[in-house]
Every structure is written in structure tokens, then in C-alpha cells.
Amino acid sequence: MALINCPECGKEISDRANSCPHCGCPIENGNNSDNYTICPECGGSNKIGETICKHCGHRYTVGEYNKAISNTPTAKKTLYSKTKK
């Protein structure tokens, strides 16, 4: 058994849990971590596509986000880059 962070409240839970015992957030297939990135500042889980941590407000840099996405093996990998205006 490993510990993961709940994608909703950020507290540590079992990777085998069907839902978070703290907030009740459902965890798909007992392990929802492939659909989330881990904030490099606070360790909280954020849904793929979110570039600002909902737990601490840290704004991912392009490099941090792309590195976090590369650590999610089965999720759809959508890397983003800065666009010139």
C-alpha cells in the first residue's frame, strides 16, 4: 500500500481507497493519481490541465507543468508552452 494525496483536499490517503476518508471525494478505480499532477510547492494534487495549485495558489511554470505531466503514465498528455503575442 502506498499513500497518495487526495485530489480534492490534498490529505494523504491509501492508493487503494475508493473515496477519501477525510472529504469523501471518490477515487476512481482505487487509484486516481494518473489524472492529477502533484504541485512542486505543497505536494497537493491538481487535475491535469490546471496550471494553478488549488491548495496553495502556486502557479506552475511551463517546465514544472510539463515535468508533472510526464510523471502521469496513462493520462492524456497535453503539454503546454508559452505563446508569443
C-alpha positions as CSV (number, residue, x, y, z in Angstrom):
1,M,0.0,0.0,0.0
2,A,1.2,3.5,-0.9
3,L,0.0,6.9,0.2
4,I,-1.3,9.4,-2.4
5,N,-2.7,12.8,-1.9
6,C,-6.5,13.2,-2.2
7,P,-7.2,15.2,-5.4
8,E,-9.8,17.3,-3.6
9,C,-8.5,18.1,-0.1
10,G,-4.8,17.1,-0.5
11,K,-4.6,14.9,2.6
12,E,-2.8,11.6,2.4
13,I,-4.9,8.6,1.7
14,S,-4.3,4.9,0.7
15,D,-3.8,4.3,-3.0
16,R,-6.4,1.5,-2.6
17,A,-9.1,3.8,-1.2
18,N,-12.4,4.1,-3.1
19,S,-13.0,7.5,-1.6
20,C,-11.2,9.9,0.7
21,P,-12.0,9.3,4.4
22,H,-11.4,13.0,5.1
23,C,-13.6,14.7,2.5
24,G,-15.5,11.9,0.7
25,C,-14.0,12.6,-2.7
26,P,-14.5,9.5,-4.9
27,I,-11.2,7.9,-6.1
28,E,-11.7,6.1,-9.5
29,N,-10.5,2.5,-9.7
30,G,-8.9,2.8,-6.2
31,N,-6.2,5.0,-7.7
32,N,-6.9,8.3,-9.5
33,S,-3.3,9.6,-9.4
34,D,-2.9,9.2,-13.2
35,N,-5.3,12.1,-13.8
36,Y,-3.6,14.5,-11.5
37,T,-0.3,16.4,-11.2
38,I,1.5,17.0,-7.9
39,C,2.3,20.6,-7.0
40,P,6.0,21.1,-6.6
41,E,5.4,23.6,-3.8
42,C,2.9,21.9,-1.4
43,G,2.5,18.4,-2.8
44,G,-1.2,18.8,-3.4
45,S,-2.9,17.0,-6.3
46,N,-4.4,19.1,-9.1
47,K,-6.3,17.9,-12.1
48,I,-4.4,17.7,-15.4
49,G,-4.9,21.0,-17.2
50,E,-4.9,23.1,-14.1
51,T,-1.8,25.3,-14.0
52,I,-2.5,27.0,-10.6
53,C,-2.5,24.8,-7.5
54,K,-5.9,24.9,-5.8
55,H,-4.3,24.2,-2.4
56,C,-1.5,26.8,-2.2
57,G,-2.0,29.1,-5.2
58,H,1.4,28.2,-6.8
59,R,1.4,29.0,-10.5
60,Y,3.2,26.2,-12.4
61,T,5.9,27.3,-14.7
62,V,5.9,25.7,-18.2
63,G,8.8,23.4,-17.1
64,E,7.1,22.4,-13.8
65,Y,3.8,21.6,-15.5
66,N,5.4,19.6,-18.4
67,K,7.5,17.7,-15.8
68,A,4.4,16.9,-13.7
69,I,2.6,15.7,-16.8
70,S,5.5,13.5,-17.8
71,N,5.1,11.7,-14.5
72,T,1.5,10.6,-15.3
73,P,1.9,7.4,-17.3
74,T,-1.7,6.7,-18.6
75,A,-3.3,10.2,-18.6
76,K,-3.7,12.1,-21.9
77,K,-0.5,14.2,-22.0
78,T,-1.2,17.7,-23.1
79,L,1.9,19.7,-22.8
80,Y,1.6,23.4,-23.0
81,S,4.1,26.1,-24.0
82,K,4.2,29.9,-23.8
83,T,2.9,31.5,-26.9
84,K,4.2,34.7,-28.3
85,K,1.8,37.6,-28.6
